[in-house]
Amino acid sequence: VDHMATQSAASSSSLEELRASMVGGCVDQIDAIRRGMGKIVPQQLLNLMTWRALELAVCGRADIDVALLRRHTIYSDSLSEQDEHIQMFWRVLSSFTPEERRQFIRFAWAQDRLPSNDAEMKRSHTRFMIKPSPFHNADEALPRADTCFFNIELPAYSSEDVMKRQLLFAMTNTVAMDA
């Protein structure tokens, strides 16, 4: 009986040592994660946040807010928000399913999410740019993305149907980061 008690105590002691070494071995990594998140969320607030609030603050919104993206869009060269194909683009993007919107962001920026709100868009210097396409036969051209800069070259398609088809094709058939 004493032998079993001694063996049980040794086993319990070994488990405690193992647990302490596992927890202790992660202290530096956990501290680095906490410091990194502290650059986004003040450390005093971390303990007050739910995991969903923390995910939103750190990762952004899972759903793509088209109005938010539109407010943080600039237009290159001779383009304007008033151009017909630009208006068409916003209607097409708004008609996409949530998954198609995420695919569009992945296509244009190589990210899955946008920052969560206007303040985060500004803080992170996130902006989307639409540039004119150099192709003359727009309906046969695909949009092109510069993912590092969150820019797309958007052909002036003749209809929403053509634009939607070409966008979806480019979004689903691009394998490289720079589409």
CYANA upper distance limits for C-alpha pairs under 8 A (distance plus 0.5 A):
  1 VAL  CA      5 ALA  CA      6.82
  2 ASP  CA      6 THR  CA      6.57
  3 HIS  CA      7 GLN  CA      6.62
  4 MET  CA      8 SER  CA      6.51
  5 ALA  CA      9 ALA  CA      6.59
  6 THR  CA     10 ALA  CA      6.63
  7 GLN  CA     11 SER  CA      6.55
  8 SER  CA     12 SER  CA      6.55
  9 ALA  CA     13 SER  CA      6.54
 10 ALA  CA     14 SER  CA      6.56
 11 SER  CA     15 LEU  CA      6.69
 12 SER  CA     16 GLU  CA      6.78
 13 SER  CA     17 GLU  CA      6.73
 14 SER  CA     18 LEU  CA      6.58
 15 LEU  CA     19 ARG  CA      6.55
 16 GLU  CA     20 ALA  CA      6.54
 17 GLU  CA     21 SER  CA      6.60
 18 LEU  CA     22 MET  CA      6.64
 19 ARG  CA     23 VAL  CA      6.64
 20 ALA  CA     24 GLY  CA      6.21
 21 SER  CA     25 GLY  CA      6.16
 22 MET  CA     26 CYS  CA      7.18
 23 VAL  CA     27 VAL  CA      7.29
 26 CYS  CA     30 ILE  CA      6.51
 27 VAL  CA     31 ASP  CA      6.48
 28 ASP  CA     32 ALA  CA      6.68
 29 GLN  CA     33 ILE  CA      6.77
 30 ILE  CA     34 ARG  CA      6.63
 31 ASP  CA     35 ARG  CA      6.64
 32 ALA  CA     36 GLY  CA      6.66
 33 ILE  CA     37 MET  CA      6.65
 34 ARG  CA     38 GLY  CA      6.46
 34 ARG  CA     43 GLN  CA      8.12
 35 ARG  CA     39 LYS  CA      7.16
 35 ARG  CA     43 GLN  CA      8.42
 36 GLY  CA     40 ILE  CA      7.83
 37 MET  CA     41 VAL  CA      6.41
 37 MET  CA     42 PRO  CA      8.47
 37 MET  CA     43 GLN  CA      8.19
 37 MET  CA     58 VAL  CA      7.55
 38 GLY  CA     42 PRO  CA      5.59
 38 GLY  CA     43 GLN  CA      5.45
 38 GLY  CA     46 LEU  CA      8.43
 40 ILE  CA     57 ALA  CA      7.69
 40 ILE  CA     58 VAL  CA      7.01
 41 VAL  CA     45 LEU  CA      7.35
 41 VAL  CA     46 LEU  CA      7.34
 41 VAL  CA     57 ALA  CA      7.47
 41 VAL  CA     58 VAL  CA      8.09
 42 PRO  CA     46 LEU  CA      7.34
 43 GLN  CA     47 ASN  CA      8.29
 44 GLN  CA     48 LEU  CA      8.31
 45 LEU  CA     49 MET  CA      6.90
 46 LEU  CA     54 LEU  CA      7.95
 49 MET  CA     53 ALA  CA      6.33
 49 MET  CA     54 LEU  CA      6.51
 50 THR  CA     54 LEU  CA      6.73
 51 TRP  CA     55 GLU  CA      6.52
 52 ARG  CA     56 LEU  CA      6.70
 53 ALA  CA     57 ALA  CA      6.72
 54 LEU  CA     58 VAL  CA      6.54
 55 GLU  CA     59 CYS  CA      5.91
 55 GLU  CA     60 GLY  CA      7.53
 56 LEU  CA     60 GLY  CA      5.18
 56 LEU  CA     61 ARG  CA      6.23
 56 LEU  CA    116 SER  CA      6.88
 57 ALA  CA    116 SER  CA      7.25
 59 CYS  CA    113 ARG  CA      7.62
 59 CYS  CA    115 PRO  CA      7.61
 59 CYS  CA    116 SER  CA      8.33
 60 GLY  CA    113 ARG  CA      6.36
 60 GLY  CA    114 LEU  CA      6.07
 60 GLY  CA    115 PRO  CA      4.84
 60 GLY  CA    116 SER  CA      4.77
 61 ARG  CA    113 ARG  CA      6.44
 61 ARG  CA    114 LEU  CA      6.61
 61 ARG  CA    115 PRO  CA      6.92
 61 ARG  CA    116 SER  CA      5.44
 62 ALA  CA    112 ASP  CA      8.14
 62 ALA  CA    113 ARG  CA      6.24
 62 ALA  CA    114 LEU  CA      8.30
 63 ASP  CA     98 PRO  CA      6.77
 63 ASP  CA    102 ARG  CA      7.93
 63 ASP  CA    113 ARG  CA      7.87
 64 ILE  CA     98 PRO  CA      7.38
 64 ILE  CA    101 ARG  CA      6.62
 64 ILE  CA    102 ARG  CA      6.95
 64 ILE  CA    113 ARG  CA      7.26
 64 ILE  CA    114 LEU  CA      7.11
 65 ASP  CA     69 LEU  CA      6.86
 66 VAL  CA     70 ARG  CA      6.51
 66 VAL  CA     90 TRP  CA      8.35
 66 VAL  CA     93 LEU  CA      7.82
 66 VAL  CA     94 SER  CA      6.92
 67 ALA  CA     71 ARG  CA      6.72
 68 LEU  CA     72 HIS  CA      7.05
 68 LEU  CA    117 ASN  CA      7.55
 68 LEU  CA    118 ASP  CA      7.35
 69 LEU  CA     73 THR  CA      6.78
 69 LEU  CA    114 LEU  CA      8.47
 69 LEU  CA    127 ARG  CA      8.34
 69 LEU  CA    128 PHE  CA      7.66
 70 ARG  CA     90 TRP  CA      8.39
 72 HIS  CA    121 MET  CA      8.05
 72 HIS  CA    126 THR  CA      7.98
 72 HIS  CA    127 ARG  CA      5.60
 72 HIS  CA    128 PHE  CA      6.73
 73 THR  CA    127 ARG  CA      6.17
 73 THR  CA    128 PHE  CA      5.07
 73 THR  CA    129 MET  CA      6.03
 73 THR  CA    130 ILE  CA      7.90
 74 ILE  CA    127 ARG  CA      7.67
 74 ILE  CA    128 PHE  CA      6.74
 74 ILE  CA    129 MET  CA      5.35
 74 ILE  CA    130 ILE  CA      7.07
 75 TYR  CA     79 LEU  CA      6.03
 75 TYR  CA     80 SER  CA      6.44
 75 TYR  CA     81 GLU  CA      7.72
 75 TYR  CA    129 MET  CA      6.08
 75 TYR  CA    130 ILE  CA      5.59
 75 TYR  CA    131 LYS  CA      6.72
 76 SER  CA     80 SER  CA      8.47
 76 SER  CA    129 MET  CA      7.32
 76 SER  CA    130 ILE  CA      6.68
 76 SER  CA    131 LYS  CA      5.42
 76 SER  CA    132 PRO  CA      7.66
 77 ASP  CA    131 LYS  CA      7.53
 77 ASP  CA    132 PRO  CA      7.94
 78 SER  CA    132 PRO  CA      8.29
 79 LEU  CA     83 ASP  CA      7.27
 79 LEU  CA    130 ILE  CA      8.46
 79 LEU  CA    131 LYS  CA      7.62
 79 LEU  CA    132 PRO  CA      7.34
 80 SER  CA     86 ILE  CA      7.92
 81 GLU  CA     86 ILE  CA      6.40
 81 GLU  CA     87 GLN  CA      7.23
 82 GLN  CA     86 ILE  CA      7.35
 82 GLN  CA     87 GLN  CA      7.05
 83 ASP  CA     87 GLN  CA      6.83
 84 GLU  CA     88 MET  CA      6.59
 85 HIS  CA     89 PHE  CA      6.53
 85 HIS  CA    156 ALA  CA      5.79
 85 HIS  CA    157 TYR  CA      6.95
 85 HIS  CA    158 SER  CA      8.35
 86 ILE  CA     90 TRP  CA      7.02
 87 GLN  CA     91 ARG  CA      6.94
 88 MET  CA     92 VAL  CA      6.64
 88 MET  CA    159 SER  CA      8.20
 88 MET  CA    160 GLU  CA      6.53
 89 PHE  CA     93 LEU  CA      6.55
 89 PHE  CA    160 GLU  CA      8.11
 89 PHE  CA    163 MET  CA      7.85
 90 TRP  CA     94 SER  CA      6.52
 91 ARG  CA     95 SER  CA      6.74
 92 VAL  CA     96 PHE  CA      7.05
 92 VAL  CA    160 GLU  CA      6.97
 92 VAL  CA    163 MET  CA      7.98
 92 VAL  CA    164 LYS  CA      6.63
 93 LEU  CA    101 ARG  CA      7.33
 96 PHE  CA    100 GLU  CA      5.98
 96 PHE  CA    101 ARG  CA      6.40
 97 THR  CA    101 ARG  CA      6.75
 98 PRO  CA    102 ARG  CA      6.88
 99 GLU  CA    103 GLN  CA      6.70
100 GLU  CA    104 PHE  CA      6.62
100 GLU  CA    168 LEU  CA      8.36
101 ARG  CA    105 ILE  CA      6.87
102 ARG  CA    106 ARG  CA      6.67
102 ARG  CA    112 ASP  CA      6.24
102 ARG  CA    113 ARG  CA      7.31
103 GLN  CA    107 PHE  CA      6.51
103 GLN  CA    112 ASP  CA      7.94
103 GLN  CA    171 MET  CA      6.70
103 GLN  CA    172 THR  CA      8.04
104 PHE  CA    108 ALA  CA      6.56
104 PHE  CA    171 MET  CA      6.53
105 ILE  CA    109 TRP  CA      6.07
105 ILE  CA    110 ALA  CA      7.25
105 ILE  CA    111 GLN  CA      6.64
105 ILE  CA    112 ASP  CA      6.72
105 ILE  CA    113 ARG  CA      7.50
105 ILE  CA    114 LEU  CA      8.34
106 ARG  CA    110 ALA  CA      4.69
106 ARG  CA    111 GLN  CA      5.28
106 ARG  CA    112 ASP  CA      5.94
106 ARG  CA    171 MET  CA      8.47
107 PHE  CA    145 ALA  CA      7.29
107 PHE  CA    147 THR  CA      7.70
107 PHE  CA    170 ALA  CA      8.33
107 PHE  CA    171 MET  CA      5.94
107 PHE  CA    174 THR  CA      7.92
107 PHE  CA    177 MET  CA      8.17
107 PHE  CA    179 ALA  CA      7.27
108 ALA  CA    145 ALA  CA      5.57
108 ALA  CA    146 ASP  CA      7.11
108 ALA  CA    147 THR  CA      5.72
108 ALA  CA    150 PHE  CA      6.15
108 ALA  CA    151 ASN  CA      6.91
108 ALA  CA    152 ILE  CA      6.76
108 ALA  CA    179 ALA  CA      8.18
109 TRP  CA    145 ALA  CA      8.09
109 TRP  CA    146 ASP  CA      7.72
109 TRP  CA    147 THR  CA      4.56
109 TRP  CA    148 CYS  CA      6.93
109 TRP  CA    149 PHE  CA      7.64
109 TRP  CA    150 PHE  CA      5.19
109 TRP  CA    151 ASN  CA      8.00
110 ALA  CA    147 THR  CA      6.18
110 ALA  CA    148 CYS  CA      8.25
110 ALA  CA    177 MET  CA      6.72
114 LEU  CA    121 MET  CA      8.42
115 PRO  CA    120 GLU  CA      6.08
115 PRO  CA    121 MET  CA      6.06
115 PRO  CA    124 SER  CA      8.44
115 PRO  CA    126 THR  CA      8.43
116 SER  CA    120 GLU  CA      6.71
116 SER  CA    121 MET  CA      7.96
117 ASN  CA    121 MET  CA      6.70
118 ASP  CA    122 LYS  CA      6.71
119 ALA  CA    123 ARG  CA      6.48
120 GLU  CA    124 SER  CA      6.37
121 MET  CA    125 HIS  CA      6.45
121 MET  CA    126 THR  CA      5.51
121 MET  CA    127 ARG  CA      7.72
122 LYS  CA    126 THR  CA      6.80
127 ARG  CA    150 PHE  CA      7.63
128 PHE  CA    150 PHE  CA      5.84
128 PHE  CA    151 ASN  CA      6.38
129 MET  CA    150 PHE  CA      6.98
129 MET  CA    151 ASN  CA      5.10
129 MET  CA    152 ILE  CA      6.98
130 ILE  CA    151 ASN  CA      6.29
130 ILE  CA    152 ILE  CA      5.66
130 ILE  CA    153 GLU  CA      6.49
130 ILE  CA    154 LEU  CA      7.08
131 LYS  CA    151 ASN  CA      7.56
131 LYS  CA    152 ILE  CA      6.47
131 LYS  CA    153 GLU  CA      5.09
131 LYS  CA    154 LEU  CA      6.70
132 PRO  CA    153 GLU  CA      5.78
132 PRO  CA    154 LEU  CA      6.07
132 PRO  CA    155 PRO  CA      6.85
132 PRO  CA    156 ALA  CA      8.30
133 SER  CA    138 ALA  CA      8.44
133 SER  CA    143 PRO  CA      8.02
133 SER  CA    153 GLU  CA      5.38
133 SER  CA    154 LEU  CA      5.79
133 SER  CA    155 PRO  CA      5.28
133 SER  CA    156 ALA  CA      8.05
134 PRO  CA    155 PRO  CA      8.27
135 PHE  CA    141 ALA  CA      7.10
135 PHE  CA    155 PRO  CA      7.56
137 ASN  CA    141 ALA  CA      7.15
138 ALA  CA    142 LEU  CA      8.44
138 ALA  CA    155 PRO  CA      5.63
138 ALA  CA    156 ALA  CA      6.23
138 ALA  CA    157 TYR  CA      5.93
138 ALA  CA    158 SER  CA      8.19
139 ASP  CA    155 PRO  CA      8.04
139 ASP  CA    156 ALA  CA      8.23
139 ASP  CA    157 TYR  CA      5.76
139 ASP  CA    158 SER  CA      7.09
139 ASP  CA    162 VAL  CA      7.08
139 ASP  CA    163 MET  CA      8.28
141 ALA  CA    155 PRO  CA      7.26
141 ALA  CA    166 GLN  CA      8.18
142 LEU  CA    154 LEU  CA      8.35
142 LEU  CA    155 PRO  CA      7.73
142 LEU  CA    166 GLN  CA      6.22
142 LEU  CA    167 LEU  CA      7.54
142 LEU  CA    170 ALA  CA      6.88
143 PRO  CA    152 ILE  CA      7.17
143 PRO  CA    153 GLU  CA      6.04
143 PRO  CA    154 LEU  CA      5.52
143 PRO  CA    155 PRO  CA      6.77
143 PRO  CA    166 GLN  CA      7.72
143 PRO  CA    167 LEU  CA      7.03
143 PRO  CA    170 ALA  CA      7.30
144 ARG  CA    152 ILE  CA      5.99
144 ARG  CA    153 GLU  CA      5.57
144 ARG  CA    154 LEU  CA      7.49
144 ARG  CA    179 ALA  CA      6.23
145 ALA  CA    150 PHE  CA      7.82
145 ALA  CA    151 ASN  CA      6.23
145 ALA  CA    152 ILE  CA      4.80
145 ALA  CA    153 GLU  CA      6.84
145 ALA  CA    178 ASP  CA      6.60
145 ALA  CA    179 ALA  CA      5.52
146 ASP  CA    150 PHE  CA      6.43
146 ASP  CA    151 ASN  CA      5.61
146 ASP  CA    152 ILE  CA      6.63
146 ASP  CA    178 ASP  CA      5.96
146 ASP  CA    179 ALA  CA      7.27
147 THR  CA    151 ASN  CA      7.06
147 THR  CA    177 MET  CA      6.90
147 THR  CA    178 ASP  CA      5.87
147 THR  CA    179 ALA  CA      7.83
148 CYS  CA    178 ASP  CA      8.04
157 TYR  CA    162 VAL  CA      6.88
157 TYR  CA    163 MET  CA      6.17
158 SER  CA    162 VAL  CA      7.32
158 SER  CA    163 MET  CA      8.20
159 SER  CA    163 MET  CA      6.77
160 GLU  CA    164 LYS  CA      6.44
161 ASP  CA    165 ARG  CA      6.62
162 VAL  CA    166 GLN  CA      6.59
163 MET  CA    167 LEU  CA      6.46
164 LYS  CA    168 LEU  CA      6.48
165 ARG  CA    169 PHE  CA      6.56
166 GLN  CA    170 ALA  CA      6.63
167 LEU  CA    171 MET  CA      6.49
168 LEU  CA    172 THR  CA      6.51
169 PHE  CA    173 ASN  CA      6.38
170 ALA  CA    174 THR  CA      6.33
170 ALA  CA    179 ALA  CA      8.36
174 THR  CA    179 ALA  CA      6.40
175 VAL  CA    179 ALA  CA      7.94
